[in-house]
Amino acid sequence: QIYSRNGGFMGLSFAIPIDVAMDIQSQLRVNGRVQRGRIGVVIQEVTKELADSFGMKRPEGALVSSVEPRGPAEVAGIVPGDVILRFDGKPVEGSGDLPRLVGGTRPGASSIAQVWRNGATRDIAVTVAELNDDLADPRRSRRGGGAPEAVPQSNRLGLVLSEVTPQQRRGMQIDGGLRVENITGGVRSDLRIGDVILAVIARGKQTPVSTLDQFNGILSSMEPKLGLTVLVRRGTNQTFLTLRVPNGQEADK
């Protein structure tokens, strides 16, 4: 409990689940240190908007926004856009459940991750690696090359996009994408200038994008009132964002 200045207790306390405490005690006794598992994924919460875009009945699981190159998840076949619903037979109700389940798995063990992909579930066997304290910080960014020479007009969402140049692709180690040059409309999202849109998710299907014609073609086939979910590269990180336009504020085509 937390002791207050007036000599009493504030009524707040912190507790560690008994199974976690017993596991830590056992590892310290046997190995002299605590081993935690990892599979090399960056995850985010599944919101209602994201669940709708991926064709899920309800928000659940942990959405994989990026995977570590040559890491356990990538080697096993897990890809960005997968939603991990169960790990080692245990349900993943929210994104916060997955680190606990993976961390409590013995390094070297093979576990089954049940994922939601393209409107269906599938089981993927992944070998858990050990979590090291000296892993490189994934928040570091690298330069992606110079800006494109020509900037196209905004699309119906009010986004000014440009096709990523070959130099930028090499620098960012990506196969394609569209760079956000400006945001002129009333689109509501956390999208920022400089972000690179890698893929569009619609009706449960993830489609990589590399040209403006392709992206605008997807836009034209969608209902104006529906939000658009995109996979975005920002620095060295990836995340899924849902774009929405307030009623009456859709940009002219």
Number of C-alpha atoms within 10 A of each C-alpha: 10 11 12 10 8 7 7 9 12 12 9 8 9 6 7 8 7 9 10 12 11 12 14 16 14 14 13 13 11 9 9 10 12 14 20 20 22 26 24 19 21 17 25 19 20 23 17 14 19 24 20 20 22 26 18 21 9 13 17 20 29 27 27 25 22 25 22 15 11 10 16 20 25 18 17 15 11 23 18 20 26 23 29 28 24 21 23 15 11 14 17 22 17 18 20 14 16 22 18 15 18 21 18 17 21 17 18 13 11 15 18 16 24 23 24 23 21 18 11 11 14 14 15 18 18 22 20 23 23 16 17 11 6 6 7 8 7 11 10 9 12 10 10 17 15 10 15 13 7 8 14 12 14 19 20 19 24 20 22 20 26 24 21 26 19 13 13 21 15 13 13 19 11 13 14 22 27 24 26 21 20 17 17 14 19 17 21 13 12 9 20 14 14 17 19 25 28 23 23 22 24 21 13 19 15 21 16 17 21 19 16 16 10 12 20 14 11 16 16 11 8 13 9 15 11 15 20 22 23 26 26 24 23 17 17 14 15 22 19 28 21 21 17 19 21 11 9 7 13 18 16 10 11
